[in-house]
Amino acid sequence: MLNLYKQAYKGLSKDSWYLAVVMLINRAGTMVVPFLSIYCIRELHFSIVQAGTIMALFGTGAITGVFTGGKITDKLGFYDVQVGALFTGGIFFILLGFQHQFIHVAIGTFILSFCNEAFRPANSTAIAHYSVAENRTRSYSLNRLATNLGWAVGGGLGGLLASVNYHLLFWVDGCTNIFAAVLLLRLLTRVKKQKGEVTQEIKAIAGSAYRDKVFLVFMALSTIFSCCFFEFFIMQPVFYKLEWHIGERMIGFLLALNGLLIVAVEMVMVHKLEGKRHVLIYIMGGILVCAAGFAVMNIFPAGLGTALLVVILITFGEMLSMPFMNTYWITRSNEHNRGEYAAVYSMSWSAAQIIAPWVGSRIIDVGGFSSLWWIMTGASLFTFAGYLVIYKLNTAISS
């Protein structure tokens, strides 16, 4: 078992590890977003629709932030964009904690999300830069491991802090962002974007992510799946609190469990699966497991045991699908357009952050949480069917 873990982590570059450390520190402070909907409802006394609107504005800021971040990354390089996004995001996390009126929280959430999410395409491009083809999926998985280990710490600590004072979440989240920026400056040597005119020939070879039809269909399906995933993480805490009457500390533990499972299992899983089958096989398998997780919330009786089972199913579905989604888009890009591809991939997640809370809150308002979980089950199965069509087309072309 020890040798298996050793092989899973072997061969990754020093800079990939440094980048993961920065991500770990950054995500260890991830406390505001998972508790923002509860904070808006319980502390600021917003309606569930207003809370959904706030989360949708977070997604709107995110999609504009990643689009802008991708463009700037291809022009200026990933290093400066990461540092700038971490610093400004940290400042706006702290400032948001001082806002109490709906309009002020809405505006602050949008600006915060824009700054904070511009980090994503730059970070994805950096991972590709510091890795080689043979270990690229594992490099992304290492980054996901750091993200989820940080999420485990942030979710668990966030639950404890929220039970004391919700305003502490904003200070911790902001300070860890700023500290991550300082750490990146100290650990990683600045990588300058190579200047020079990009010829029409290079542009033609590079291609555009926005004209890659197969990739765009892939990302449209990914957006649907991401919506389901965000419904789980945004509305699940509210569902457990309002419907199943689980306390904040236990909700924090459930959020932490997701990250701990990923830390314990994902790298070894990816190491054993990478290169064995087409990446779409793993993606489809993960989506089916997530669909089962959504259905369980309606089929099984309410209680902590069911809540644990749901987290386990969704987490294993996530581990099986998401690392290979990164592999898929990176193989379709090159050094001249990687920021653009990374931006489209990140925009997919950001679009889901807009759609999921806005639609989810309205589904809950009309049909309750049970309707939401059935719709998410159906949407996951639709995504599976779409990826199956792409896989069959790829198979037909290859043969």
MOVENVEN-V440047 format. One record per residue. N is the residue number from 1. SS is DSSP state (a for helix, b for strand, c for the rest). PSI is psi in degrees with one decimal (NA if undefined). Layout:
BEGIN
n ss psi
N SS PSI
N SS PSI
END
This chain:
BEGIN
n ss psi
1 c -42.8
2 a -40.1
3 a -36.1
4 a -44.2
5 a -38.2
6 a -44.9
7 a -34.5
8 a -32.1
9 a -2.5
10 c 142.0
11 c -1.2
12 c 142.2
13 c 157.6
14 a -41.3
15 a -30.7
16 a -39.3
17 a -41.5
18 a -43.3
19 a -38.2
20 a -37.3
21 a -43.5
22 a -44.2
23 a -39.4
24 a -47.6
25 a -43.8
26 a -50.2
27 a -18.0
28 a -19.7
29 c 8.6
30 c 92.2
31 c -31.7
32 a -50.7
33 a -49.0
34 a -22.8
35 a 3.7
36 a -40.1
37 a -42.7
38 a -41.5
39 a -44.6
40 a -39.0
41 a -48.4
42 a -39.7
43 a -42.3
44 c -7.3
45 c 35.7
46 c 157.9
47 c 167.0
48 a -31.1
49 a -40.7
50 a -41.6
51 a -40.8
52 a -37.2
53 a -41.3
54 a -45.3
55 a -34.2
56 a -37.3
57 a -33.6
58 a -43.0
59 a -37.4
60 a -44.4
61 a -36.0
62 a -44.1
63 a -36.2
64 a -33.8
65 a -44.6
66 a -33.6
67 a -48.3
68 a -41.6
69 a -38.8
70 a -42.2
71 a -45.7
72 a -35.9
73 a -43.8
74 a -22.9
75 a -43.6
76 a -18.6
77 c 157.5
78 a -24.4
79 a -55.6
80 a -35.8
81 a -41.4
82 a -47.1
83 a -47.3
84 a -41.6
85 a -40.1
86 a -43.4
87 a -53.0
88 a -37.8
89 a -41.6
90 a -42.1
91 a -43.9
92 a -24.6
93 a -45.7
94 a -43.8
95 a -35.8
96 a -31.7
97 c -17.3
98 c -3.4
99 c 139.4
100 c -23.5
101 c 147.6
102 a -46.6
103 a -37.6
104 a -41.6
105 a -39.2
106 a -48.6
107 a -45.2
108 a -38.5
109 a -42.4
110 a -48.0
111 a -44.0
112 a -48.4
113 a -40.4
114 a -49.3
115 a -45.5
116 a -40.3
117 a -11.9
118 c -16.6
119 a -32.2
120 a -56.0
121 a -34.4
122 a -41.6
123 a -42.3
124 a -40.2
125 a -38.0
126 a -41.1
127 a -43.9
128 a -37.7
129 a -40.3
130 c 6.3
131 c 171.8
132 c 168.7
133 a -36.2
134 a -26.2
135 a 19.9
136 a -43.9
137 a -40.4
138 a -33.0
139 a -41.7
140 a -36.7
141 a -36.4
142 a -42.0
143 a -39.5
144 a -37.3
145 a -46.7
146 a -41.2
147 a -46.2
148 a -29.8
149 a -42.5
150 a -40.5
151 a -40.1
152 a -45.3
153 a -47.9
154 a -43.0
155 a -44.5
156 a -48.3
157 a -35.7
158 a -39.6
159 a -40.8
160 a -45.1
161 a -38.9
162 a -33.0
163 a -17.5
164 a -56.1
165 c 118.5
166 c -27.8
167 a -23.1
168 a -30.0
169 a -41.1
170 a -39.5
171 a -45.3
172 a -44.1
173 a -45.0
174 a -44.3
175 a -36.8
176 a -33.6
177 a -48.8
178 a -41.5
179 a -37.8
180 a -37.8
181 a -43.3
182 a -41.1
183 a -41.1
184 a -41.0
185 a -34.2
186 a -35.7
187 a -36.8
188 c 132.4
189 c 138.4
190 c 127.5
191 c 116.8
192 c 142.8
193 c 128.7
194 c 119.7
195 c 157.0
196 c 154.7
197 c 132.7
198 c 112.3
199 c 163.3
200 a -33.3
201 a -43.7
202 a -41.2
203 a -39.9
204 a -40.5
205 a -41.8
206 a -43.4
207 c 173.3
208 c 137.8
209 a -29.5
210 a -6.8
211 a 3.8
212 c 95.6
213 a -42.7
214 a -43.7
215 a -40.8
216 a -38.0
217 a -43.2
218 a -44.9
219 a -32.0
220 a -43.6
221 a -38.9
222 a -35.9
223 a -41.3
224 a -46.5
225 a -39.6
226 a -36.0
227 a -44.7
228 a -43.1
229 a -42.5
230 a -32.0
231 a -39.6
232 a -47.3
233 a -24.6
234 a -46.5
235 a -20.4
236 a -45.6
237 a -39.9
238 a -42.5
239 a -48.1
240 a -35.6
241 a -49.6
242 a -36.8
243 c -43.5
244 c -2.7
245 c 41.2
246 c 138.1
247 c 165.3
248 a -38.1
249 a -41.7
250 a -34.9
251 a -42.2
252 a -39.6
253 a -42.1
254 a -39.6
255 a -40.1
256 a -34.8
257 a -38.7
258 a -50.1
259 a -39.4
260 a -39.2
261 a -41.0
262 a -42.4
263 a -41.3
264 a -30.6
265 a -37.6
266 a -46.8
267 a -41.8
268 a -41.3
269 a -47.5
270 a -41.9
271 a -40.6
272 a -28.5
273 a -27.6
274 c 127.1
275 c -6.0
276 c -39.0
277 c 170.2
278 c 140.9
279 a -29.9
280 a -27.0
281 a -46.9
282 a -40.0
283 a -46.1
284 a -40.3
285 a -43.3
286 a -39.1
287 a -38.9
288 a -40.3
289 a -40.4
290 a -40.3
291 a -41.5
292 a -38.1
293 a -40.9
294 a -41.9
295 a -35.6
296 a -35.0
297 a -23.4
298 a -26.6
299 a -43.5
300 c 156.4
301 c 151.4
302 c 141.5
303 c 169.2
304 a -37.3
305 a -43.8
306 a -40.9
307 a -42.0
308 a -43.8
309 a -41.8
310 a -46.7
311 a -41.8
312 a -45.4
313 a -48.8
314 a -39.7
315 a -45.2
316 a -35.2
317 a -40.5
318 a -46.3
319 a -32.3
320 a -28.2
321 a -47.3
322 a -38.7
323 a -35.8
324 a -19.7
325 a -41.5
326 a -42.9
327 a -39.9
328 a -49.7
329 a -33.5
330 a -31.7
331 a -17.3
332 c -0.5
333 c 175.2
334 c -178.8
335 c -20.0
336 c -20.7
337 c 13.0
338 a -36.3
339 a -37.7
340 a -45.9
341 a -42.7
342 a -37.7
343 a -43.3
344 a -42.8
345 a -45.0
346 a -36.3
347 a -33.0
348 a -45.8
349 a -38.1
350 a -38.8
351 a -38.7
352 a -34.0
353 a -25.1
354 a -50.6
355 a -45.7
356 a -54.3
357 a -35.4
358 a -50.1
359 a -45.5
360 a -44.1
361 a -34.3
362 a -35.4
363 a -43.5
364 a -41.4
365 a -34.7
366 a -48.8
367 a -0.7
368 a 175.2
369 a -32.9
370 a -38.3
371 a -39.9
372 a -47.2
373 a -34.4
374 a -39.8
375 a -39.7
376 a -35.6
377 a -47.3
378 a -41.1
379 a -37.2
380 a -41.1
381 a -35.3
382 a -42.6
383 a -42.9
384 a -45.4
385 a -39.7
386 a -44.2
387 a -32.8
388 a -39.3
389 a -45.2
390 a -42.0
391 a -43.1
392 a -37.1
393 a -43.3
394 a -41.2
395 a -42.1
396 a -40.0
397 a -42.0
398 a -36.9
399 c NA
END
